[in-house]
Amino acid sequence: MASRRKRSHSKAGKSDSQLQTPTETKRLKTDDVLPVPMLTEESATEDVNRSLVSTFTSTCSRIAELFGRVKGSGEHNINSELELAEWKGEVSLLMIKLKQLNRDAQIRCKEARDKTSEARQRIDDQHLQLQNLLYQVMHLQKEIHECLEFKSRDEDIELVSEGEFYQDAPKTISKPNETQTDSHKRMLARLDWELEQRKQLTQQLELATFEKQKLLEDIESKRKFLSSLQPQLDVILKATIPVQAQMGMQFEKIRTQHALAMHLPSTLYVLFVQASAYQEALDPNLTVSIEGDVDAAKLFVVRTDPVADEGRESDSDREESQSQKRKKRRRSVNQALLEKQANLMKTHPLSIRFTVKCNDQTDVVVDFHSIVALGIVTVKVFTEGQEFSDLLDPSSLLIELFSGDTGLRSPNPTNSFQMKKLGLHADSFDMFAEEVGLPYKWAQWIAGLDFLPDSHAELSPAFAASKMEFVVGALKQRLETRVSLRAQITQLGHLSVSDLTKSETLFPRKVKSKLISWKQYSKDEVETYLDGRSEMTIAMVTPTANYCYRADIQHGSAKLTTLIAINICYPRVPPLFIISVNNGASGAFTSDNDLNIKMLEAEVNVYWKELICSQSADLLLSLQIRRLQMCFDVYLECKQTVSGHSRKDRLWNRLACGKHRCLPVVYQSDQGFFRPR
């Protein structure tokens, strides 16, 4: 309470001079405010801007100060209401001053924007004027460039040289007195001469065009005549077919074959051309023809990507309703793989057929097919006419026609990768032999295909021509050899040896040993016969025994039994004889326990080249059997002579010779006696 009375006393103690009315305070403060200059557009300068900024700053500071005092007086209650009124009046004046400053600022901003807009407009006008000037400059430069690059039409005309012009042109055009000194007149004169020449050439062109049109009309009339003549010629040719057949002329057949050849694949086309040329030039007994469906050949397409076809089928399946999809069964994986394999091994619908005729009217037909996807040629062979033995079995007739060529492996190195992708092996062509044949190397040769290591196949008609005679000769030789071998085996089946009059100097006239039995052996019978023999003997027979026979030869009470293994490459590989001799009570002797029997086998198996010549190579089997008969006679007579039980029917100078005591089994035809080897 004391403090409150003290504070009120202090307030009352103030002098009356310090108390002023609000009107006086307001008037006082109005006079104290700094005068604000009235700005116009003419007096707006940079100094005025700075003074306005400083005035605005000081006014804001003063307002902030007064607000601070008012705030402080409200918190501590130390100021009177008169002071608060005074401060409020001052703040009001300062706010009026801020409004004036704001209005001046807005006026100056507007002036600045107007000036900026005017400056921008002036710049745009000047820029547009500059662009107009640049465009005019560019247009003038373009016109100047066109003028500099201008070429007259006469510059594109190829005129004759001036020397030819003065030499050929008439004086009325060349005017040498005027044109030689004036280049312009000379050019005009040359152009006149060029025009005159072109008029002449135009006349010649019109004349040539007229003649050409006449020739075209003549050609068209002849073409129409020929087109109408073709049906008539076809009728005439069909009518002459019986006459051609009667006279041995094959014009219609050749024409048909040539038309079919246009649809052959490239490999078979080369084969057909070379084979036809070889037939016409060297071998009339060889018949070459084209077989197959020509309509299918026209539509033949190699499907190298069967998966794509499956994709198309699946796309079509998607378009079907769900109910239809449930009814369809998807192909199994194995079935799809088999289809891909079939597409890979698909042959062309057309094939080439060789018909080879032998002397005994035996026909062997060889068909050549093209597996287009693999790029190789395969061979199928079959016989026509009568029944044949195993010797002419088509499955083995052409095997190893050339050494090592079995036809079981594709000669194209690329095929191993193609077949492996589909689960096939490159050596598995025997699976498709009945359908497509075997890809022998010699078939690729005569088709012009030469597969080199680590390289692509090259198609060469010249290569095919060089191999055609060689291959056809080997083919005919194999066929004739097999036919001759079959005839020999047939005669041996009748227990007689073929006629060997061409080789009569190799043997004596009289041979006592007789062939008493001849039969073919199966594989099991061969194993039974070789049971107990040495491993060397078995190893010699096993790879050679493609065809096995047993022959029994008798001389008195002694009997010789031999196993004859004939190789598929006969007579290039000679037949192999495995001998055993049964001499009654003495028991059986073989090369394993009797050196003389081993010598007999050597005479037949080792020295076989002494028996053949160029005319008797195919009779090697009969020659070997005749030599075996002769050697068996000598063997028995030598054995009986040593024992003293028989007289000597053969002449020899020595009974045995050398450390091996070789028998005299070599016949000297000029002297008529036998000698040891």
Buried (B, 14 or more C-beta within 10 A) or exposed (E): EEEEEEEEEEEEEEEEEEEBEEEEBBEEBEEEBEEBEEBEEEEBEEEBBEEBEEBBEEBEEBBEEBEEEBEEBEEEEEBEEBBBBBBBBBBEBBEEBBEBBEEBBEBBEEEEEEEEEEEEEEEEEEEEEEEEEEEEEEEEEEEEEEEEEEEEEEEEEEBBEEEEBBEEBEEEBBBEEEBEEEEEEBBBBBBBBBEEBEEEEEEEEEEEEEEEEEEEEEEEEEEEEEEEEEEEEEEEEEEBEEEBEEEEEEEBEEEBBEEBBEBBBBBBBBBBBBBBEBBEEEBEEBBBBBBBEBEEBEEBEBBEEBEEEBEEEEEEEEEEEEEEEEEEEEEEEEEBBBBBBBBBBBBBBBBBBBBBBBEEEBBBBBBBBBBBBBBBBBBBBEBEEEEBBEBBBBEBBBBBBBEEBBBBBBBBBBBBEBBEEBEBEBEEBEEBBEEBBBBBBBBBBBBBBBBEEEEEBEBBBEBBBEBBBEBBEBBBBBBBBBBBBBBBBEBBEEEEBBEBEEBEEBBBEEBBBEBEEBEBBEEEBBEEBBEEBEEEBBEBBEEBBBBBBBBBBBBEEBBBBBBBBBBBBBBBBBBBBBBBBBBEEEEEBBBEEBEBBBBBBBBBBEEBEEBBEEEBBBBBBBBBBBBBBBBBBBBBBBBBBEEEEBEEEBEBEEBBBEEEEBBBBBBEEEEEBBBBB
